[in-house]
Amino acid sequence: MATEVSPEILEKARFGALPVIGIDETGKGDYFGPLVIAACFLNPAAFAALSHLDIKESKKISDGRAKSLAAEIKKHSPHSIVKINPSKYNELYEKFGNLNKLLAWGHSRALENVLAELKEPVELVISDKFAKEWRLEKALLPGGREMKLVQFPKAEEYPAVACASVLARAAFLYALEDLSKEIGWKLHKGAGEPTDAIARGIYKEKGEAGLRSVAKLHFKNTQKVIGRLV
């Protein structure tokens, strides 16, 4: 499977002129909440149906806008959302011992799920750059799929990746709300001091098990809260 892609192919992908799967994730920098990876298939028909919405990278839009856009994207594009809640995330991180390996596992699952749904060919898979391409290539090989895989920093400039970014962001926000209700504390995004204050309260009230259920324990925040990394 080749990974060299011509400028002409990339230009078509940028303007929605060929079938593309975009993959992106959110939550990897947030102490609380899941890691969410989304894959989204965008062909010219879906691109045309969504083009009036001006879909951008999820970091550039409000939480409410991400939720409403995600609902529209789901109407037009086959997609997969892999949500790794904190308890499972901590288990997998301990197993893999490396965030890039965990990300590759999640990206591969999301990609495989979308490929299993599709009846039409895919020319290109675009992912945000996070690790070696071979980790994702393994997901394409078993089905004998003939397509190209590329990874770029800031890949959200491609519409399929921007759509995946929005789907992942919306799923993360809903999951964070659900976890907040379950734990009885309003969980913040990010990993700053407000997050530490909430984590201290959860640890005091519910112990290490409570923190494990809502937080990514390999973050340095854990050391600040309980004096050691878990």
Buried (B, 14 or more C-beta within 10 A) or exposed (E): BEEEBEEEBBEBBBEBEBBBBBBBBBBBEBBBBBBBBBBBBBBBEBBEBBEEBEBBBBEEBEBEBBBBBBEBBBEBBBBBBBBBBBBEBBEBBEEBEEBEBBBBBBBBBBBBBBBEEBEEEBBBBBBBEBBEBEBBBEBBEEEEBEBBBBBBEEBBEBBBBBBBBBBBBBBBBBBBBBBBEEBEBEBBBEBEEEBBEBBBBBBEEBEBEBBBBBBBBBBEBBEEBBEEEB
